[in-house]
Amino acid sequence: MGKKEKIRRGYDELAETYAAKRSGSRREMVILDHFLDSLSEPTRILDAGCGQGTPVLRRLCERTTAVGLDFSREQLRLAAETVSPALLVQGDMTMLPFRDGVFEAVTAYRSVIHIPLTDHQTVLDEFARVLSPGGRVLLSESPMEFERTNTDWLDTDVKMTWSMAGAETTRKQLQNAGFRITAEWDAPEMGGEDDPKPPFFPARLDA
Ligand SMILES: C[S@@+](CC[C@H](N)C(=O)[O-])C[C@H]1O[C@@H](n2cnc3c(N)ncnc32)[C@H](O)[C@@H]1O
């Protein structure tokens, strides 16, 4: 079984536990609102790696026409119970099942960090492809490159892997994909005490 398939199955298996434990840090949601405030309306927005839908997709649904995409069927099943997006789609961020230029914005909270490092550029290229000219992206990353595996994540016996490209590589890859980074926000209260704090990159596609 490939790395990606293991992650997908892992998210299927721990869907209920992740849903129970996922709480939004206040700062994470302030960043999302700030990003949404900067968009012109009406906005069609893709939440890539939406998971079980709270708190991010839920907030998007309150303020935009939102489409949630995830490759885990169980995460999507839970999302369908709790949020009401325009559409929920099972698909892979490395090959988005959408036509070119159909969204005005893409968000990716805590999801690109599960993509194998060799595929990060592909994902950012896919985000650029499905955005209209001037389209916007907001994604969270890690400050530094590192890969990590936890064999008992959230005490579920499920093995989970993270592949973080780090801020420097992500900046370069966003630029390669045609984005101009407009700011860099952090959420200092996120993660454990010793965990590196994730930066959030808002960026704009050249019009
Ligand atoms: C840590 S969860 C984050 C979920 C949600 N964005 C949030 O903020 O709670 C990561 C999600 O990304 C999804 N994911 C990981 N790799 C993916 C891929 N290649 N394509 C689509 N979804 C993916 C997982 O299934 C999981 O639901």
The ligand as an SDF file (V2000), in Angstrom:
LIG
                    3D

 27 29  0  0  0  0  0  0  0  0999 V2000
   -5.6400   17.0790    9.6600 C   0  0  0  0  0  0  0  0  0  0  0  0
   -7.0180   16.8260    8.5870 S   0  0  0  0  0  0  0  0  0  0  0  0
   -7.5510   18.5080    8.3630 C   0  0  0  0  0  0  0  0  0  0  0  0
   -8.9960   18.5850    8.0330 C   0  0  0  0  0  0  0  0  0  0  0  0
   -9.5580   20.0150    8.0060 C   0  0  0  0  0  0  0  0  0  0  0  0
   -8.9710   20.8020    6.9440 N   0  0  0  0  0  0  0  0  0  0  0  0
   -9.3420   20.6830    9.3420 C   0  0  0  0  0  0  0  0  0  0  0  0
   -8.7810   21.7880    9.3640 O   0  0  0  0  0  0  0  0  0  0  0  0
   -9.7430   20.0960   10.3480 O   0  0  0  0  0  0  0  0  0  0  0  0
   -6.2900   16.4840    7.0110 C   0  0  0  0  0  0  0  0  0  0  0  0
   -7.3070   16.0800    5.9640 C   0  0  0  0  0  0  0  0  0  0  0  0
   -6.6630   16.0670    4.6840 O   0  0  0  0  0  0  0  0  0  0  0  0
   -7.1510   14.9540    3.9560 C   0  0  0  0  0  0  0  0  0  0  0  0
   -6.1530   14.6030    2.9360 N   0  0  0  0  0  0  0  0  0  0  0  0
   -4.8580   14.2480    3.1220 C   0  0  0  0  0  0  0  0  0  0  0  0
   -4.2610   14.0150    1.9460 N   0  0  0  0  0  0  0  0  0  0  0  0
   -5.2040   14.2260    0.9780 C   0  0  0  0  0  0  0  0  0  0  0  0
   -5.1980   14.1470   -0.4490 C   0  0  0  0  0  0  0  0  0  0  0  0
   -4.1030   13.7730   -1.1290 N   0  0  0  0  0  0  0  0  0  0  0  0
   -6.3290   14.4690   -1.1070 N   0  0  0  0  0  0  0  0  0  0  0  0
   -7.4690   14.8300   -0.4320 C   0  0  0  0  0  0  0  0  0  0  0  0
   -7.5370   14.8880    0.9230 N   0  0  0  0  0  0  0  0  0  0  0  0
   -6.4170   14.6090    1.6120 C   0  0  0  0  0  0  0  0  0  0  0  0
   -7.3560   13.8730    5.0100 C   0  0  0  0  0  0  0  0  0  0  0  0
   -8.2500   12.8660    4.5920 O   0  0  0  0  0  0  0  0  0  0  0  0
   -7.8920   14.6980    6.1780 C   0  0  0  0  0  0  0  0  0  0  0  0
   -9.2960   14.7700    6.1830 O   0  0  0  0  0  0  0  0  0  0  0  0
  1  2  1  0
  2  3  1  0
  2 10  1  0
  3  4  1  0
  4  5  1  0
  5  6  1  0
  5  7  1  0
  7  8  2  0
  7  9  1  0
 10 11  1  0
 11 12  1  0
 11 26  1  0
 12 13  1  0
 13 14  1  0
 13 24  1  0
 14 15  1  0
 14 23  1  0
 15 16  2  0
 16 17  1  0
 17 18  1  0
 17 23  2  0
 18 19  1  0
 18 20  2  0
 20 21  1  0
 21 22  2  0
 22 23  1  0
 24 25  1  0
 24 26  1  0
 26 27  1  0
M  CHG  2   2   1   9  -1
M  END
$$$$
